[in-house]
């Protein structure tokens, strides 16, 4: 397996890797249509995960990874893109920790530690409850299915061949088949099989909230005909009969996830037999949602993905914007921007954006919030004056601060949790929270 980090240049000797060649400069919108598993599920769900973003991007003759982590495989070769804070050969504690927080897995350290060495399968099952909940918010999936009966209550077309086979000599039963609108269908059966597998391999993931438990319970109630012996038939029906109705888009994504959990014959990108499949996570989105958990008591968190709390530059709803964070104190308003990138890479475009937010909300102070390997705190003062007239000077009343949350190194997940808790406290102290 080739292991590389997010937001880093790919070494020259790895540029010929078959997967990199297949996916370089392929937009995530293209991969989404090819049924890659992309988290968050919809491209529109992430402000940073736009249609032009890629897993691998070539610019100025160099190929780099972007804000993407996850697993890629073409059946023969594998690539693991881990966070750039991945310090050992086997553990990505920072990714693990953020997933646990954002997806609300209140599991014990021992349970998490047992899965430190994240595999492709581990990431899939960790995301299953999220995808299940998103789908079931649309209601329970129902479709027409064919059922075969052999009794005296004939309701539809008689199945002559089966009737002769089962009911000769005649004892009062009739073999017939009927088309019924039912919850007990191929997709819900697929979900049921996935639940049964996770209950064996990672049972704690299905017991962490009443919502998850209720979803699991309801799926079991909807699939009374379930039998583990039917797995191959269920897989076949779902692989070649995907959900295409736009209203059930969330169920389409769940179907893809379940297929990948249950089979190694994974769906992926490409036209040949060696399709690239994978699961990729927008770690910039994950970082922003993790930050929100830390500072939500003091900041509003507008979200483009659900259209909550939009703001505008101008009247009549002109110039819609969604700043990452807006301070809740009216007399001392501040704005903050989540940046999952090294401090030195926060540059002109980022400055222009944050300054426009400061102007809109009449702020004298703003923050860039980023992860870092060391404690970092840089203060930038707004310049004033025209160079053609005089030497510009800094305005100490208006400033932007780059504040890094230190991601610690640790030998073991328990130690990592202890150390990042301390880092979080120091981070909040720098924000005066």
C-alpha positions, 0 to 999 in steps of 0.5 A: 500500500502506498501511504501519502498525506493530504496537502502534500506534493507527491514524490516523483517516483510515485507519479507513475502509480496507476491509481494516481494516473487514473484520477489526477485532475478528475473532479469530485463531481465526476467521481460522485457520478461514478459512485465513489463514496464521498463524505459528506455524501453530497458535493453540495454538503461541503463549502470547501468540497466544490466541483472543481476539487480533486483528489490529485491535482497537477499545477505548475508541473507538480502533482499534489494531494488536496483536502482529501483523506481515505482509501483508493484501490483498483484491485491490485494497488492501494493508496491510503491518503491519511491526514498530514498529522499521521505520525506512525505507520499504522495510526491516524489518531487525528482523523479517528478523533474527529470522526468520533466527535463529529459523528457522535460516537461516544464509545470507550477508548478501548473500543476505539483503540481496537480499531486504531489500524483503520482499514478501508472496511473500518471507514465504511462501517464508521460512516454507516449510521450517518448514511442510514440516518440521512436516508431514513429521514426521507421516510422508509423506502418502498417499491413494488416486489414480486411475492410467491404464495401457495394457499387458498387466497388467490389474489393474482396470476396463477403460476401453473408450473409451480402449482403443478409441482407443489399441488398435485394431488390437489389439496386446496392450495393454489400457487400464484404470484403477485406484485405488491408495494412493499417495504420488504424489498431488495434495498431494505434487505441489503441494509438489513444484511449490512446491519447484521454484519456490523452487529458482529464486527463493530456492534458499538456503532449501532448502539450509540444513540436512540436514533441509531437504535430505532433505525436499526429496529425499524429496518429489522421490522420491515424485513420479515423475510430476511435470511442470511442465506439470501445474501448473494441474491440480495447483492446481485439484485442491488448491484444491477438494480440501483436506486435511480429516483432523485427523491431517494438520492440518500438511499442511492448513497446508502445502497452504494455504501452497503454494497461496499461493506458487504462485498469485495467486488466494489464499484468504482471509477473507470471503464475497464475491469480494474476500476478504481474504487474508494472512500474519500473524506473531505477533511476540511469539512470535518475540521470545520464541524469539529471546530464548531463543537469546540466553539459553538457556545460563542459563535454562530455557524452558518451552513451553506449545505443546509441553507441555515443563517445566510447573510448578504453583502447588499440589500434585496438579498444580493451577495449571499455569504456563509461565513464559517463562524460569527461571534455572538457578542453584538458589541464586540463582533468577530468572525472566524474562518476554518482553514484546514491547511498549513499556516503559511498557505493561508494567503491573499485569497483568504485575506480578501475573504476574511476582510470582506466579512470583517467589513460586512459585520463591522469587525475589528478582529477576525481569526483563521483557525487551523490545525498545526504540529506546533503551537502557533499564534500570529497577529496581522495588523491591517495596513493603512496609508498609500505608498505613493504618498507616505510609508504605510503603517499598521492599524493596531485597532484592526487585526487578524489572528492565525491561531493553530490548534496543536495536534499532538503526537502520541503512542496510543489513542488514549494518550492522544485523547489526553494530549489533544484535550490539553491542546483544545484548552490552550486553543480556547484560551487564545480565543479568550473563550 
